[in-house]
């Protein structure tokens, strides 16, 4: 396992800015123009990559499902998936558009043919959805492409994550990132459990992050504070549009604010070393106290506590030296309201 992976020329891991993925998913609404518009919007909002979903209805979902009485009936989601399938020829078009826009193209495959297509057109990394975490043959196939593999882990136990990781590394692929996720759309805050992301980091020592479906940026920022290296959030032009992914997606300006807040938080988190910042150095002088003469004292006079005061700024001896100063003899005339220094006292 590697603590840092590379998606294209972008390092992803501890010590690097979080990699922000704008999940377009099916919010293209089968409109190539809308898909391109969302790519431009994601770039404007500050995302590092966009992510689509590469599936076919027949490769993802059985057309029948049991109803409450055990009868097999048409699956209501099947025609929706047929409508929202990302056409094969769009993949190259959208990847080229991403390249011209200056943003990375990613797409999550849900079947072998789509994974092979993505590998053929040269995607920089593979993202596998939470539902594929136990699809062992598929995980192994994707791992053999030798590209970074980002695994979402929604609704999973740690041992299931461990098994998926073993499948990838078993194919000599050690470029793995893990995304904690609550596989609900949207989840409640109580469902999210961001600390589980930190548990993944401790267990696997690889880049971790969160795939988040909650409203707003609270969870994303919490994840950054706990060490997230990847943030994935859905993006839409308008949450009011029809479609399965629009209602819990971020609109463009909201997404842009989130990215700005992430970048500000990363700056605020710093490197964790307890020391003054460069801009705090002057405050060490201005806000701290030192020993000053409270009254005039003549050379040879014994310095007593009632003749001293501890006030700002730091221009003389520090307060911790007070016990050593009291009882000393003034080596020169000391003026009221002036700092007391070592050279002002007889040894």
Steps between C-alpha positions, in 0.01 A plus 500: 500500500620849421436801721496722190362409157511694175198576286664633189754756617306568822632350824220386732563424866607647831692823454329593173184701436185291500401363163147625431280292271181652361268204451286569195362148509178493300435874533581539129138388446597331169595839356858532372478878516395478867792263569745750351335784691551310826866440417550874458306567818715255697816668374360841597411365844858388563470122464804297398297239313151419380356153523233339290353149528565244228225240501237339284165408647542134404851488645396651831148399593272202457186614315278310747478512877277333759211706633360485854313180412798322349389553141767600249399829341674757277760702692389867496861623490586306185356748245656788695841338468441434131429870454801618702760264353813691396534412130824330404601769251449776760793371704768620259312821431466586868858403577622731222275778628643455851852522362420825319330635813792412727331247725547123536242263357400204718213258473393211720457180298235248599584219258800354319431654159477847646817446707682386187374806314625735772839331502516522121438875494762551771324607819743604775331292773209267562228574752286206612166565666410358840273239345799345323700444820410130510510450122830315525555403134432860393735648761778268386441590136517874568812453714683334210486824299771635732326834559418646843183343642269711716261276693183633658409305813136588574300248706814289552666332795874538549564138404325559165721800436804297596406227253452750216840655575660154497349433158655818358842450658488135396522627142818694589309827504582703812346831391184490708283767659198429718190717530276469800137538400149474639308330218182701548367779279515712704611358835432663834801644680469215751553253214826655380750403773795696361732348759474170312704669227778555752475131593561412135811717502635328810424153366638537148747794505378618160324818382145519632210730443125522495229463239229717650130529421394727787385856429754778540871485575497405870599138446762584237667750734484256791668240283777744407557573868536125562751454218303447178709503183200466265160667506228381264169688473226502238459815291198624307391809311168499686388278790143536381560311176346156451738210546619271778819687590390865483319533837807432718761662273667835559419786267800665338547803726447283807765258373736791437453627856572151633827478308598844627422394857700180454802695380471749787467216751807329357696820555363530852588139589869569436775247566412421861829627647435719805693819439420866426402573144723755325229762542472429875862586579429867571216399733750315720644842579176697512279269705746365758636663812840574642645661812488882519602750766194627684696789656834671450787313664850631564819309430578274797138489616357158589225394263185392684170362369311825564739679263421270206206426272420240235352670194504488125707509273788255508799730515670380819536190710217246486261457796662167587813698600313702766625289791859547386464879461348568842779561752758598240676836506453749216819523294394843367220750548170342394224720370131451567306324217817367338573131454740321734776305324777275628761770456298730733572274797815420695599138484 
